[in-house]
Amino acid sequence: MIDYDCDGAIAQRPSKTRIAAGASHHLIGFWGEEDSGILAGGMNHSGQLGGGIRCEESTFSTIDATGLEILALSCGREHSMMLAKGQTLSHEDDKTQQQGQEVLSSSSSDRTILFGFGNSMYGQLGLGGSKETLFNELTGQSVAGLVFEPSPTMVQLPDPSENVVQVQCGLDHTILRTDQGNLYAMGWGADGQLGLGPESSSDRAVPTLIERLSWKARGKEVGRVKDISSSTDFTLALLENNQLWIWGNAEYGQCMVNKMIDRILEPMHIPHPIPETEIISSVAAGGTFGLLLTQSGKVYTCGYGALGLGRDRTHVLMPEQIPTLSKICKIVASTDYAAAIDVQGHLYTWGTCGKMGRLGHGDFEHCFEPKRVVMPQESEGHKVIVCDVALGQDGALALIEYE
C-alpha cells in the first residue's frame, strides 16, 4: 500500500481500505476480489452505521459489499456517505436487516454511485427528505419526527451523466465534486455552508448546483476545482490554477483575508494568502481554522484554537507556517484538532484533546504544537508507516502498515 520513491517520499499504491470518522461513529471499508464490506461502530441513533436498523446505544454493524469497489467514505455528525463503483443496492430479507446487516450487490454499471445513510433532518443525505417534508395530511400541519435512512440508499444527481469523484461531509451538510467540474451541496444551509448565494441560505434536501464554481454555470470563468474540504460548517476549495475559495462560517477568521466574517454565503476568492512561490497542493477545513499544504511539504494554519503555532498563538487572521512540520504529504482537520502525515509515514496531531484522548498522545492534555503519535507496535520494535488518518469529534482512526 505504501512505499518510498528515490527521494525518500511516500509513493502511494492503490489502497483497498477506506476510513472515516464522524461525531460519534466511524466506518472502515475494505474491498477485494472475494471479500468486501464496511465495518461500522459507534452511536447509531439515526442509522448512521448503515446496517438497516437504528438504536439508542453505541453498537457495531456490518455492510456486506461483496464485489463492491469502495472509493471513499465520509461522515458527518449523524450521517454517512459512501462513494462506490459499479454497484446498485439490494436489500436482503427482514432477518438479515434485523441482524444489523445490509448487503450491496453488483450490477453491470461501471459508473460511480453515491450512497447515503443516517440522519437527514436537514436533507444532508440528498434523498429528498428533511424535517420540512414531515407533514400530517389529516391536519395539514408539520409534525415532529426524525428523518433518517438506516440503509445505504442511492443518491441521484440532477444530471445522470455525471460521476461523483469526491464527497465531503460537514456536520449537517454534504458537498460533492463531479467529473464534469461541478459542485453540488445539500443539507443545512443557515451559515452559508452550501455556497448557494445570498438569497439561498435555506436547507436543501437534494444535490443542488453551486453555480459560482460549477463548470456548467459560472465555473468556466475561474477554472476547475481539484480539491474540496469541509468538516464542520465551512468549506475550502482549491482550483487547478492554484486559486483558493471559501464559503460558510468564517467568524473565527479562518477565511484567510485578515478579518473575521460572520457568514460567507457563496464561494469567495481569496487572494493567494501565502508566499507566491508556494503552490498549494491540498486544503483541510476544520471548524474554527483552516490548513494549507504546499507542494514543498509545508503546512500553513489560520483561524482560532490550538493551531500548532504554540500556546501564545491561538488566533491568527492570516495563514502562518507551522515551523515544526516539514515534508508533509497529507493534512486532515476536524472541528478543533488536526493531523498531518509526513513522507516517512509519521503521524502528528495537535489541537484540543477532549475527554476521549483523541490526539493519541497517551494523555488528555491540549496540544498547541504538532506532536508525533507513537503507535503501540513501535514499542515492540516494529517500523510503523501511517497510511491514512480520519478525525472524528470524539476519536480518530489511523490506518497503518508495520514490519
C-alpha positions, 0 to 999 in steps of 0.5 A, a space after each residue: 500500500 505504501 512505499 518510498 520513491 528515490 527521494 525518500 517520499 511516500 509513493 502511494 499504491 492503490 489502497 483497498 481500505 477506506 476510513 472515516 470518522 464522524 461525531 460519534 461513529 466511524 466506518 472502515 471499508 475494505 474491498 477485494 476480489 472475494 471479500 468486501 464490506 464496511 465495518 461500522 461502530 459507534 452511536 447509531 441513533 439515526 442509522 448512521 452505521 448503515 446496517 438497516 436498523 437504528 438504536 439508542 446505544 453505541 453498537 457495531 454493524 456490518 455492510 456486506 459489499 461483496 464485489 463492491 469497489 469502495 472509493 471513499 467514505 465520509 461522515 458527518 455528525 449523524 450521517 454517512 456517505 459512501 462513494 462506490 463503483 459499479 454497484 446498485 443496492 439490494 436489500 436482503 430479507 427482514 432477518 438479515 436487516 434485523 441482524 444489523 446487516 445490509 448487503 450491496 450487490 453488483 450490477 453491470 454499471 461501471 459508473 460511480 454511485 453515491 450512497 447515503 445513510 443516517 440522519 437527514 433532518 436537514 436533507 444532508 443525505 440528498 434523498 429528498 427528505 428533511 424535517 420540512 417534508 414531515 407533514 400530517 395530511 389529516 391536519 395539514 400541519 408539520 409534525 415532529 419526527 426524525 428523518 433518517 435512512 438506516 440503509 445505504 440508499 442511492 443518491 441521484 444527481 440532477 444530471 445522470 451523466 455525471 460521476 461523483 469523484 469526491 464527497 465531503 461531509 460537514 456536520 449537517 451538510 454534504 458537498 460533492 465534486 463531479 467529473 464534469 467540474 461541478 459542485 453540488 451541496 445539500 443539507 443545512 444551509 443557515 451559515 452559508 455552508 452550501 455556497 448557494 448565494 445570498 438569497 439561498 441560505 435555506 436547507 436543501 434536501 437534494 444535490 443542488 448546483 453551486 453555480 459560482 464554481 460549477 463548470 456548467 454555470 459560472 465555473 468556466 470563468 475561474 477554472 476547475 476545482 481539484 480539491 474540496 474540504 469541509 468538516 464542520 460548517 465551512 468549506 475550502 476549495 482549491 482550483 487547478 490554477 492554484 486559486 483558493 475559495 471559501 464559503 460558510 462560517 468564517 467568524 473565527 477568521 479562518 477565511 484567510 483575508 485578515 478579518 473575521 466574517 460572520 457568514 460567507 454565503 457563496 464561494 469567495 476568492 481569496 487572494 493567494 494568502 501565502 508566499 507566491 512561490 508556494 503552490 498549494 497542493 491540498 486544503 483541510 477545513 476544520 471548524 474554527 481554522 483552516 490548513 494549507 499544504 504546499 507542494 514543498 511539504 509545508 503546512 500553513 494554519 489560520 483561524 482560532 484554537 490550538 493551531 500548532 503555532 504554540 500556546 501564545 498563538 491561538 488566533 491568527 487572521 492570516 495563514 502562518 507556517 507551522 515551523 515544526 512540520 516539514 515534508 508533509 504529504 497529507 493534512 486532515 482537520 476536524 472541528 478543533 484538532 488536526 493531523 498531518 502525515 509526513 513522507 516517512 509515514 509519521 503521524 502528528 496531531 495537535 489541537 484540543 484533546 477532549 475527554 476521549 484522548 483523541 490526539 493519541 498522545 497517551 494523555 488528555 492534555 491540549 496540544 498547541 504544537 504538532 506532536 508525533 503519535 507513537 503507535 503501540 507496535 513501535 514499542 515492540 520494535 516494529 517500523 510503523 508507516 501511517 497510511 491514512 488518518 480520519 478525525 472524528 469529534 470524539 476519536 480518530 482512526 489511523 490506518 497503518 502498515 508495520 514490519 
